[in-house]
Amino acid sequence: MNSQLIITLILLVLCAIAFMRNKPRSDIVAICAFLLLPAFGIIEFDDCLKSFSDSSVIIIALMFVISAAITRTGISYKVGNWIARKSRGSESRLVVLLMLSTAIIGSCMSTTAVIAIFIPITLRVAQRMKISPSKLMMPLGFAAIISGMATLVATSPNLIMNGLLIREGYDGFRFFDITPIGIIVLICGTAYMFYARRFLGGEKNDSKKRHSRRTLSDFIRDYGLHERQKIFIVDENCPLVGMTLNELKIYTEYGANIVCIERRRRMERRLIEPTASTRIYPCDILLIDLSKDISVANQMAQDLNLNEVSLDSGYFEDYSAEVGMVEITILPGSSLISKTIIDSHFRTVHRLNAVGLRRNAEALQGDILATPLKVGDIILLIGSWKSVRLLKDEHKDFIILNIPVEYDTAAAAPGKAPYALFSLGVMIALMIIDSVPNAFAVFIACMLMIIFKCIDIEKAYSSIYWPALMVIIGMMPFAIALERTGGIAMVANFLVDTLGGYGPRFVMAGLFLITVSIGLFLANTVTAILMAPLAITSAVAMNASPYPFAMTVAIACSTAFMTPLSSPVNMLVLGPGRYKFSDFFKIGMPFSIIVMLISIIVIPWLFPF
């Protein structure tokens, strides 16, 4: 072992210790290593700079943008609401739908972003179904991690492994090469969770205790809004066509308050915030709150030639990514005192509709819009999340009392979901036909999303998580250093000499175990950077194809189930699920063994030696 290899290993160990302690910040540690390797003469500084132009780094940066665009369009939130409806009160069905949906969405966007979106949705479903979140958070986390095995762009280790293959002169993996393995792992993972979740304890329905902020479901319950929602499509022969809301008499006659209007134009869907001057057009979809008896809705539909849309969810919950609620309370000395809500012009001034009024801790029933307001009255307003954000600047006559947790995951570009899906489809198609480099395909998808206004250019830049990117860039030179100092060759020869006599599958098993062991303490991205050269070198030493060994390392990097340190996903579900470190090892170790067996059996069948 030469002196340069010893220095490289010492630096690597110091980085690993710093990563585990998270002191100093991981990106600072990586940048220091980036500078120290050429400072000690182990590699040239030009070798370090190559990390910035690596195609895998560019793709990872652009995938942050695509992930943010998908989040802003509310696609994931719609899927979450669909899961809540289709589970129909069954915990088993909920686990299956949750894991499948998370894995599918995570195949095309950041797993961290997916888990951040699904955690509040899962907590809301858990509260509604009176299920302990600990029964759902671990399956959710497992599915998000497994999604990294679904497509080439699903997680950074896949891209790092693919980038090394290309640099070494081999053809890279195709977009769906990893997918068969991911599907098998997902099926086995879902079946495993049916058995393993019984060992995940937790107090039933404890999600409510952990949240100081309320949810939309809390508002719906407290104000008695159940069964008050109706959705109608305006027929061409409807007498309302061409009329403004100020000219309508549907509130006085039927107690119907138009909350929002959904209007479709080609691929785009817009949610219009109604004001007194808003006109009704054919095919408009009216979201209506009924303050009178629900039976009046049938008479209104018949009188006005409206077509009712059946609803499977609660009070406009299908629209909760776009339509939100907020509670305000009337201040002493407010100009709103003694005025009715109609006289206060909330709809015109703030583009929000009042659907609830609480006084002395009791929700008032009947015609609340005509009730004079008093000091301390609490008004529940409903409208677009954009209007809720703007309301935060108003402090003269009232203060905001409660904003629900759904505010944090509201869609900023809700009408652009079809464009986002189209852009994503273009990227996937280009990767499948392999007509352009993968980085170019991702660039095109990003530009399409910006052109279609799924995300603006400022948000695109800010969506890139630079600390994570700098960790990848800073740690990449270690792979070059270990290769040039002979460290990679030494470990590869040891693996081949020790296990090669038993066949290449045993070498694959050795690579898998080493990768998973390193992943217990380091993030999977760093693990991939260190292990990728070892996979290629082991294949060369055995005169075998590099693809099965490279795929083994890629899968092993995503087998990050055993500690919270292995993946940011585990850290995110740790708190909401009230797990201990031992819970991850207890549930994750058996499943990691299952994934290893699947890999050893399936990978050589897909990628022969």
Secondary structure as GFF3:
##gff-version 3
##sequence-region A 1 609
A	DSSP	alpha_helix	3	21	.	.	.	ID=ss1
A	DSSP	alpha_helix	26	39	.	.	.	ID=ss2
A	DSSP	alpha_helix	45	49	.	.	.	ID=ss3
A	DSSP	three_ten_helix	50	53	.	.	.	ID=ss4
A	DSSP	alpha_helix	55	72	.	.	.	ID=ss5
A	DSSP	alpha_helix	75	87	.	.	.	ID=ss6
A	DSSP	alpha_helix	91	106	.	.	.	ID=ss7
A	DSSP	alpha_helix	111	129	.	.	.	ID=ss8
A	DSSP	alpha_helix	134	146	.	.	.	ID=ss9
A	DSSP	three_ten_helix	147	149	.	.	.	ID=ss10
A	DSSP	alpha_helix	156	167	.	.	.	ID=ss11
A	DSSP	alpha_helix	179	196	.	.	.	ID=ss12
A	DSSP	three_ten_helix	197	199	.	.	.	ID=ss13
A	DSSP	alpha_helix	207	210	.	.	.	ID=ss14
A	DSSP	alpha_helix	216	222	.	.	.	ID=ss15
A	DSSP	beta_strand	229	234	.	.	.	ID=ss16
A	DSSP	alpha_helix	250	254	.	.	.	ID=ss17
A	DSSP	beta_strand	256	265	.	.	.	ID=ss18
A	DSSP	beta_strand	268	272	.	.	.	ID=ss19
A	DSSP	beta_strand	285	290	.	.	.	ID=ss20
A	DSSP	alpha_helix	296	304	.	.	.	ID=ss21
A	DSSP	beta_strand	306	309	.	.	.	ID=ss22
A	DSSP	three_ten_helix	317	319	.	.	.	ID=ss23
A	DSSP	beta_strand	323	330	.	.	.	ID=ss24
A	DSSP	alpha_helix	341	344	.	.	.	ID=ss25
A	DSSP	alpha_helix	346	350	.	.	.	ID=ss26
A	DSSP	beta_strand	353	359	.	.	.	ID=ss27
A	DSSP	beta_strand	362	363	.	.	.	ID=ss28
A	DSSP	three_ten_helix	368	370	.	.	.	ID=ss29
A	DSSP	beta_strand	378	384	.	.	.	ID=ss30
A	DSSP	alpha_helix	385	391	.	.	.	ID=ss31
A	DSSP	beta_strand	398	402	.	.	.	ID=ss32
A	DSSP	three_ten_helix	405	409	.	.	.	ID=ss33
A	DSSP	three_ten_helix	414	416	.	.	.	ID=ss34
A	DSSP	alpha_helix	417	433	.	.	.	ID=ss35
A	DSSP	alpha_helix	438	451	.	.	.	ID=ss36
A	DSSP	alpha_helix	457	463	.	.	.	ID=ss37
A	DSSP	alpha_helix	466	484	.	.	.	ID=ss38
A	DSSP	alpha_helix	487	499	.	.	.	ID=ss39
A	DSSP	three_ten_helix	500	502	.	.	.	ID=ss40
A	DSSP	alpha_helix	504	519	.	.	.	ID=ss41
A	DSSP	alpha_helix	524	541	.	.	.	ID=ss42
A	DSSP	alpha_helix	546	557	.	.	.	ID=ss43
A	DSSP	three_ten_helix	564	566	.	.	.	ID=ss44
A	DSSP	alpha_helix	568	574	.	.	.	ID=ss45
A	DSSP	alpha_helix	581	606	.	.	.	ID=ss46
###
